[in-house]
Amino acid sequence: MATARKTSTPPGAIPLSNERIAGVLKDIRGYMDRYLPHFHRCDTGENATEFVLGLLSKLPRKSAEPISEIFDRERKVFQRFVGDSPWDDSAIRAEMSRDIEETIGDPCGVLCLDPSGFPKKGEMSVGVASQWCGRLGKTENCQVGVFVSYATPKGRCLVDCQLFLPEKWVDDEERRKAARVPKDRRYLTHIELASELLLKTSHIPHAGVLADAEFGRDGDFRDGLYATEEIVVLAVPSNLEIRIVDRGVVIPAPHKLSEWVASRPKTDWVRVQTRIGSQGPMTFAALTAEIATLRDDKSIRRETLLVFHPVESPKEITYAFVKAPPGTDLQTLIQIATRRWTIEDCFERAKTECGMDQYEVRSWVGWHHHMTMSMLALWFLVKLNIAMKGDFPPSDSPVDRADTGRNHIQSSIGPLRAVPADSEKVETNTRGELLSPEAEKACVQGSCGG
């Protein structure tokens, strides 16, 4: 039987004299207010609030059992909340997307698509299979989710997700039933999942859509995005086969993309300065070209190729197909293209700071519940960030590549300015025993009242 419900932070977790730390906890509960109606029951909403607090804590592992120990609760309370409780995670993510739009929505924002892997042992966790795991850089036993993130000069966060269900899972009724996979769930590729996510998040104001080479190599996916009115930057693999368009005529002989780019004379490359980062101006060497690719029906698809690399790192070449409204300049294209790192930063922070990969659930419901709560925890850190008008340092993002959100963006839709880099130096607050360093930093810098 569960112990009596506790509606405050357990004694000793946060010194009562530390009013600013207490202010963060008050902010967390206030932040959760708009989401509580979607949990339908008061006790479920209280569990949700405490679970977010646990995800933002200093716990070395942020699964249900350790979180229950923080609040002196039976572990089954949080295990049921994540793994079995009937609250609708899609409704929570939809509410979060509206919150994101209201808080950091900006016409120069970008939506980024990327899969992320979660290594798992055994065969019963929903969707687990031997498949590519980007986190490990190899094919491994793992689950894979497809995610969409949103980034503007005001902040960046994960917005929505879907678990990829391999074909062998779709066809295995016994495992589907054990993992409580919805009966109507059919096989969807990463591309199809990404398309669904874009439809669900298209209401958020944005200038462009970005994706890595897994999505960019799919011609049908490119065709679909080309039909929109936004900037599209889709990375493609260096070994992609292309055909050159010379003065409007397609040359039939195919070329390997990287080999053709390597043969270009120096005069084809131009230098573009795109932003002011923490280490000064960022300058890229870039070239563009009209090329052609073949569709499955052998018809010709004409596309614009963008190739660029940092001037100081000529081997770090990015190949991408792009589509932009008429009049979009090269500077704008590269500014948009270089923001794809923001989803990688979101993954890193969600996994290292918000327990995204530290779950112990096997079911379809449990996976989506845990992902949703981790995304909410990350979004709360972004809101703290905005309140203090600064920027938490990325967890593991190279400074010379990172657009920290302090740049001045010039785009075809007009000048758009980011939040100025005016935050003061932070001293680590070591007095709190519950909150993570990121939440403590927000307190020290005055984002929360006493």
C-alpha positions in Angstrom: 0.0 0.0 0.0 1.3 3.5 -0.9 2.5 5.8 1.8 0.6 9.0 2.6 0.9 11.6 -0.1 3.4 14.3 0.5 2.7 17.7 -1.2 6.0 19.4 -0.4 9.7 18.6 -1.0 11.0 16.1 1.5 12.9 17.6 4.5 16.6 17.8 4.0 16.5 17.7 0.3 16.7 21.5 0.1 17.8 23.6 3.1 15.0 25.8 4.2 17.3 28.8 4.4 18.0 28.6 0.7 15.1 30.7 -0.5 16.2 30.9 -4.1 16.3 27.1 -4.4 12.8 27.0 -2.9 11.8 29.6 -5.5 12.8 27.2 -8.3 10.6 24.5 -6.8 7.7 27.0 -6.7 8.4 27.9 -10.4 8.3 24.2 -11.3 4.9 23.8 -9.8 3.7 27.0 -11.4 5.1 25.8 -14.7 3.2 22.5 -14.4 -0.2 24.3 -13.8 -1.2 24.5 -17.4 -0.5 20.8 -17.9 -2.3 19.4 -14.9 -5.8 19.3 -16.5 -4.5 16.9 -19.1 -3.7 14.4 -16.4 -7.4 14.4 -15.4 -6.8 13.4 -11.7 -5.3 15.4 -9.0 -3.1 12.6 -7.7 -1.8 11.9 -11.2 -1.0 15.6 -11.7 0.9 15.6 -8.4 2.9 12.5 -9.5 3.7 14.3 -12.7 5.0 17.4 -10.9 7.2 15.3 -8.5 8.4 13.2 -11.4 9.6 16.3 -13.2 11.3 17.4 -10.0 13.1 14.1 -9.9 14.2 14.4 -13.5 15.7 17.8 -12.7 17.4 16.5 -9.6 21.0 15.4 -9.0 20.1 11.8 -8.9 22.8 9.7 -10.8 19.9 7.7 -12.3 16.5 9.2 -12.9 14.1 6.3 -13.2 11.0 5.6 -11.1 12.6 3.9 -8.2 15.3 6.5 -7.3 12.8 9.3 -7.8 10.4 7.6 -5.4 13.2 7.6 -2.8 13.6 11.3 -3.0 9.9 11.8 -2.1 9.7 8.9 0.3 7.1 7.2 -1.8 6.5 3.6 -2.8 8.3 3.0 -6.0 5.2 1.4 -7.5 3.5 4.9 -7.5 5.9 6.3 -10.1 6.3 3.0 -11.9 2.5 3.0 -12.5 2.6 6.7 -13.4 5.1 6.1 -16.1 4.3 2.6 -17.2 0.5 2.1 -16.8 -1.3 5.3 -15.9 -3.9 6.2 -18.7 -3.0 9.9 -19.1 -2.6 10.9 -22.8 1.1 11.7 -23.5 0.2 13.1 -26.9 -2.1 15.7 -25.3 0.7 16.8 -23.0 3.1 17.2 -26.0 0.4 19.1 -27.9 0.0 21.5 -24.9 3.8 21.8 -24.7 4.0 22.7 -28.4 1.5 25.5 -27.8 3.5 26.7 -24.8 6.6 26.6 -26.9 5.0 28.6 -29.6 3.8 31.2 -27.1 7.1 31.5 -25.4 9.9 31.2 -28.0 8.0 31.2 -31.2 9.8 33.3 -33.8 9.5 33.5 -37.7 13.2 32.7 -38.0 13.0 29.5 -36.1 13.9 26.1 -37.5 12.4 22.6 -37.1 15.0 19.9 -37.0 14.3 16.2 -37.5 16.6 13.4 -36.2 16.3 9.8 -34.9 17.9 8.9 -31.6 18.8 5.5 -30.3 18.5 4.0 -26.8 20.6 0.9 -26.2 18.7 -1.9 -24.6 19.4 -5.5 -23.6 16.9 -8.3 -24.1 14.1 -8.6 -26.6 10.9 -7.6 -24.8 11.3 -3.8 -24.5 8.9 -2.3 -27.1 10.6 -1.8 -30.5 14.0 -3.2 -29.5 15.9 -4.7 -32.4 19.4 -4.8 -33.9 19.5 -1.4 -35.7 21.7 1.6 -36.1 22.3 3.5 -32.9 23.7 6.9 -33.5 24.7 7.4 -29.9 27.0 4.3 -30.1 28.0 4.9 -33.7 27.2 1.3 -34.7 24.4 -1.3 -35.2 23.4 -2.5 -31.8 20.4 -3.8 -29.9 18.4 -0.7 -29.2 15.1 1.3 -29.5 14.9 4.2 -31.9 12.7 7.2 -31.7 12.2 9.9 -34.3 12.2 13.4 -32.8 11.5 17.0 -33.9 13.1 20.0 -32.2 12.5 23.7 -32.4 15.2 26.4 -32.2 15.1 30.2 -32.3 17.3 32.9 -30.9 15.2 32.7 -27.7 15.8 29.0 -27.0 15.8 25.4 -28.3 13.9 22.3 -27.1 12.5 19.0 -28.2 8.8 19.3 -29.3 7.5 15.8 -30.3 8.5 12.2 -30.8 7.4 8.8 -32.1 8.9 5.4 -31.4 10.0 3.5 -34.4 8.5 0.0 -34.5 10.5 -2.5 -36.7 8.7 -4.7 -39.1 9.4 -7.9 -37.1 7.6 -6.2 -34.2 4.6 -5.2 -36.3 4.2 -8.9 -37.4 4.7 -10.4 -34.0 1.3 -10.4 -32.3 2.5 -11.9 -29.1 5.2 -9.3 -28.5 2.9 -6.5 -29.5 0.3 -7.6 -27.0 2.9 -8.0 -24.2 4.3 -4.4 -24.9 0.7 -3.0 -25.3 1.3 -1.7 -28.8 -1.9 -0.1 -30.1 -3.8 -2.5 -32.3 -4.0 -0.1 -35.2 -0.3 0.6 -35.2 1.1 -0.3 -38.6 4.7 -0.3 -39.8 6.0 3.3 -40.5 9.5 4.1 -41.7 11.6 6.8 -40.1 10.6 9.0 -43.1 6.9 8.4 -42.5 7.2 9.1 -38.8 9.1 12.3 -39.6 6.4 13.4 -42.0 3.7 12.9 -39.3 5.7 14.9 -36.8 6.1 17.8 -39.2 2.4 17.9 -39.8 1.8 18.0 -36.0 4.3 20.8 -35.4 3.7 22.9 -38.6 1.7 25.5 -36.7 4.9 26.6 -34.8 6.3 29.7 -36.7 9.5 28.8 -38.5 11.6 29.7 -41.5 13.1 26.3 -42.3 13.1 22.6 -41.9 16.4 20.7 -41.4 17.3 17.0 -41.4 20.3 14.8 -41.6 21.4 12.5 -44.4 19.0 9.7 -43.4 16.1 11.8 -44.4 17.9 13.8 -47.1 18.8 10.7 -49.2 15.1 10.0 -49.6 14.0 11.6 -52.9 10.2 11.4 -52.2 10.7 13.1 -48.8 12.6 15.9 -50.5 9.9 16.2 -53.2 7.3 16.6 -50.4 9.2 19.3 -48.6 10.1 21.2 -51.8 6.3 21.7 -52.3 6.2 23.9 -49.2 7.0 27.6 -49.0 9.7 27.4 -46.4 13.5 27.0 -46.6 14.5 23.3 -46.7 18.0 22.1 -45.9 18.4 18.3 -46.1 21.9 16.8 -45.6 22.8 14.1 -48.1 25.6 11.5 -48.1 28.8 12.2 -49.8 28.5 9.1 -52.0 25.2 10.1 -53.5 25.0 9.8 -57.3 24.3 13.1 -59.1 24.1 14.4 -62.6 25.4 17.9 -63.5 23.2 20.5 -65.1 25.3 22.6 -67.6 23.7 25.7 -69.0 20.3 24.2 -68.5 21.1 20.8 -70.0 21.4 17.6 -67.8 24.6 15.7 -68.5 23.7 12.0 -68.5 26.9 10.7 -67.0 26.5 10.3 -63.2 29.1 11.5 -60.7 29.8 10.6 -57.1 28.9 13.8 -55.1 32.2 14.0 -53.1 34.4 13.4 -56.1 32.6 16.0 -58.2 32.9 18.6 -55.4 36.6 17.8 -54.9 37.2 18.5 -58.6 35.7 22.0 -58.4 38.2 24.9 -59.0 38.9 27.3 -56.1 37.0 30.0 -58.1 33.8 28.1 -57.5 34.0 28.6 -53.8 33.0 31.8 -52.0 33.5 32.9 -48.4 30.5 33.7 -46.3 30.5 35.2 -42.8 27.3 34.1 -41.1 27.3 34.9 -37.4 29.1 36.2 -34.4 29.8 33.3 -32.0 31.5 33.1 -28.6 34.9 33.0 -30.5 34.2 35.7 -33.0 32.8 35.7 -36.6 32.1 32.3 -38.2 33.3 32.1 -41.8 32.5 29.3 -44.2 33.7 28.4 -47.7 30.6 27.5 -49.8 29.5 26.6 -53.3 26.2 26.0 -54.9 25.2 24.2 -58.1 22.2 23.1 -60.0 22.3 19.3 -60.3 19.9 16.5 -61.2 18.9 13.2 -59.6 16.8 10.4 -60.8 13.4 9.4 -59.3 12.4 5.8 -59.1 10.4 6.2 -62.3 13.6 7.5 -64.0 12.2 11.0 -64.3 14.6 13.9 -63.6 14.5 15.8 -60.4 16.3 19.2 -60.6 17.8 20.3 -57.3 20.0 22.9 -55.7 23.2 21.6 -54.1 24.8 23.5 -51.2 28.3 22.5 -50.0 30.1 24.3 -47.2 32.8 23.9 -44.6 34.3 26.1 -41.9 37.3 27.9 -43.4 39.6 26.7 -40.7 38.3 23.0 -41.0 38.2 22.2 -44.8 37.6 18.5 -44.1 34.3 19.1 -42.2 32.3 19.3 -45.4 28.5 19.4 -45.3 26.6 18.3 -48.4 22.9 19.3 -48.6 20.0 19.8 -51.0 18.3 23.1 -50.4 15.1 24.9 -51.5 14.4 28.5 -50.6 12.1 31.3 -51.7 13.4 33.5 -54.5 15.8 36.1 -53.3 17.2 34.1 -50.4 20.9 34.8 -50.2 23.7 32.4 -49.5 24.3 33.9 -46.1 20.8 33.1 -45.0 21.0 29.5 -46.3 24.1 28.8 -44.4 22.8 30.5 -41.3 19.8 28.1 -41.4 21.8 25.1 -42.4 24.3 25.4 -39.5 21.5 25.3 -36.9 21.0 21.6 -37.3 23.4 21.0 -34.4 20.7 22.4 -32.1 18.8 19.1 -32.0 22.0 17.2 -31.2 22.4 19.6 -28.2 18.8 19.0 -27.2 19.4 15.2 -27.1 22.6 15.6 -25.1 20.9 17.8 -22.5 17.8 15.7 -22.3 19.8 12.6 -21.7 22.5 14.0 -19.4 20.3 16.5 -17.5 16.7 15.2 -17.7 17.0 11.4 -17.6 15.7 10.8 -21.1 17.6 7.6 -21.5 17.3 6.4 -17.9 14.0 4.6 -18.0 13.0 1.1 -16.9 9.8 0.6 -18.9 9.1 -2.0 -21.6 5.7 -0.9 -22.9 4.6 1.4 -25.7 2.8 3.6 -23.2 5.8 3.6 -20.8 8.3 4.7 -23.5 6.1 7.6 -24.7 5.2 8.6 -21.1 8.9 8.8 -20.1 10.0 10.7 -23.2 7.2 13.2 -22.7 8.1 13.9 -19.1 11.8 14.2 -20.0 10.9 16.7 -22.8 8.8 18.7 -20.3 11.8 18.8 -17.9 14.0 20.1 -20.6 11.4 22.7 -21.6 11.3 23.9 -18.1 15.1 24.5 -18.1 14.6 26.5 -21.3 11.9 28.6 -19.6 14.3 29.2 -16.6 16.9 30.2 -19.2 14.6 32.8 -20.7 13.7 34.2 -17.3 17.3 34.9 -16.6 17.9 36.2 -20.1 21.1 34.2 -20.5 22.0 30.8 -21.9 22.9 27.6 -20.1 26.1 26.3 -21.8 25.4 23.3 -24.0 26.2 20.0 -22.4 28.8 19.0 -25.0 28.7 21.2 -28.0 31.9 22.5 -29.6 32.1 26.2 -29.1 33.5 26.8 -32.6 30.5 25.1 -34.2 27.8 26.1 -31.8 25.4 28.9 -32.7 24.5 29.8 -29.1 21.5 31.9 -29.9 23.4 35.1 -29.5 24.0 35.8 -33.2 22.5 38.4 -35.4 20.4 36.7 -38.1 19.8 38.4 -41.4 17.2 36.5 -43.4 15.0 37.0 -46.4 12.1 37.8 -44.1 13.9 40.7 -42.5 16.4 41.3 -39.7 15.9 39.2 -36.7 17.9 39.8 -33.5 18.7 37.3 -30.7 18.8 37.9 -27.0 22.0 39.9 -26.2 24.8 38.0 -24.4 24.6 40.0 -21.2 24.4 37.4 -18.5 26.8 37.6 -15.6 29.4 35.0 -14.5 27.8 32.2 -12.6 29.2 30.7 -9.4 28.1 27.2 -8.7 25.6 26.9 -5.8 26.5 23.7 -3.9 23.9 24.1 -1.1 21.0 22.4 -2.8 20.8 18.6 -2.6 18.0 18.1 -5.0 18.3 20.4 -8.0 20.7 19.9 -10.9 23.4 22.5 -11.6 21.3 24.0 -14.4 18.4 24.8 -12.1 20.8 26.1 -9.4 22.4 28.4 -11.9 19.0 29.9 -12.7 18.5 30.6 -9.0 21.9 32.2 -8.5 21.2 34.5 -11.5 17.9 35.6 -10.0 15.3 33.9 -12.2 13.3 32.8 -9.2 11.9 34.8 -6.3 12.7 34.1 -2.7 
